[in-house]
Amino acid sequence: MKKINDETTTINIQDNICWRCGKTFKNGDRTAHHGIPQALKPLRNVVIPLCSDCHEELNTIDFSVLLSYLCKVKYQTADLNNNLSNISKMLESIVDMQNKIDDALNIKKEK
């Protein structure tokens, strides 16, 4: 295991074949692919050997999955903002009703 910093550990797999297609590496075709995309800043990760073709294909898939995840977060955030807005409006109504009740009680006391 390679210690990157105090919080992150990466296991770097050394092998002479692509872990996806099984092709033996030739002429510097070996690349290293992070199991969890680095953009997600994982605390632990595994780096596997891939040929350049497989690495490119997996990165395309990773990007697509990450994009889908970000779209889901965007919609959830919009729903959350909408719900917070509705809650805020309900609280304003409750405060208005409470003020009207207080005003009505004060008018009765004055009589």
C-alpha positions in Angstrom: 0.0 0.0 0.0 1.2 3.5 -0.8 0.4 6.2 1.7 -0.5 9.4 -0.3 -1.1 11.5 2.8 -2.4 11.0 6.4 -5.9 10.3 5.2 -5.6 8.6 1.9 -4.4 5.2 1.0 -4.0 3.7 -2.5 -3.4 0.1 -3.4 -1.4 0.0 -6.6 -1.7 -3.3 -8.5 1.4 -4.3 -10.5 0.7 -6.7 -13.3 1.8 -7.4 -16.9 -1.7 -7.9 -18.3 -4.7 -5.6 -18.7 -7.2 -6.4 -16.0 -10.1 -5.8 -18.3 -9.3 -7.5 -21.6 -6.4 -9.7 -20.5 -4.0 -8.4 -23.2 -0.3 -8.5 -22.4 1.3 -5.1 -22.3 3.7 -4.1 -25.1 5.6 -0.9 -25.8 4.3 1.2 -22.9 0.7 0.4 -23.5 0.2 -0.1 -19.7 -1.8 2.6 -17.9 -3.1 2.9 -14.4 -6.8 3.3 -13.7 -8.3 4.4 -10.4 -11.2 2.2 -9.2 -12.9 5.2 -7.7 -12.6 8.4 -9.7 -10.2 10.8 -8.1 -12.7 13.6 -8.6 -14.7 12.0 -5.8 -11.7 12.3 -3.5 -11.9 8.8 -1.9 -10.1 8.0 1.3 -9.0 4.6 -0.1 -8.6 3.6 -3.7 -7.2 0.8 -5.9 -5.2 1.5 -9.1 -5.4 -1.4 -11.6 -3.4 -1.9 -14.8 -5.2 -1.4 -18.1 -4.3 -1.1 -21.7 -4.9 2.4 -23.2 -8.0 1.3 -25.1 -9.7 -0.2 -22.0 -8.6 2.8 -19.9 -10.2 5.2 -22.4 -13.4 3.1 -22.5 -13.7 2.9 -18.7 -13.0 6.6 -18.3 -15.9 7.3 -20.7 -18.2 5.0 -18.6 -16.9 6.6 -15.4 -17.7 10.1 -16.8 -21.1 9.0 -17.9 -21.9 7.6 -14.4 -20.5 10.7 -12.7 -22.6 12.9 -14.9 -25.8 10.9 -14.1 -25.0 11.2 -10.4 -24.5 15.0 -10.7 -27.8 15.3 -12.5 -29.5 13.3 -9.7 -28.0 15.6 -7.1 -29.1 18.7 -9.1 -32.7 17.5 -9.1 -32.6 16.5 -5.4 -31.2 20.0 -4.6 -34.0 21.6 -6.6 -36.6 19.5 -4.7 -35.0 20.5 -1.4 -35.0 24.2 -2.3 -38.7 23.9 -3.3 -39.6 22.1 -0.1 -37.7 24.7 2.0 -39.6 27.5 0.2 -42.9 25.8 0.9 -41.9 25.4 4.6 -40.9 29.1 4.8 -44.3 30.1 3.3 -46.1 27.9 5.9 -44.2 29.4 8.7 -45.0 32.9 7.5 -48.7 31.9 7.5 -48.5 30.6 11.0 -46.8 33.8 12.2 -49.5 35.8 10.5 -52.3 33.8 12.1 -50.6 34.1 15.5 -50.3 37.9 15.0 -54.0 38.0 14.1 -55.0 36.0 17.2 -52.8 38.2 19.4 -54.4 41.3 17.9 -57.9 39.9 18.5 -57.1 39.0 22.1 -55.6 42.5 22.7 -58.8 44.1 21.3 -61.0 42.0 23.7 -58.8 43.0 26.7 -59.1 46.7 25.8 -62.9 46.6 25.9 
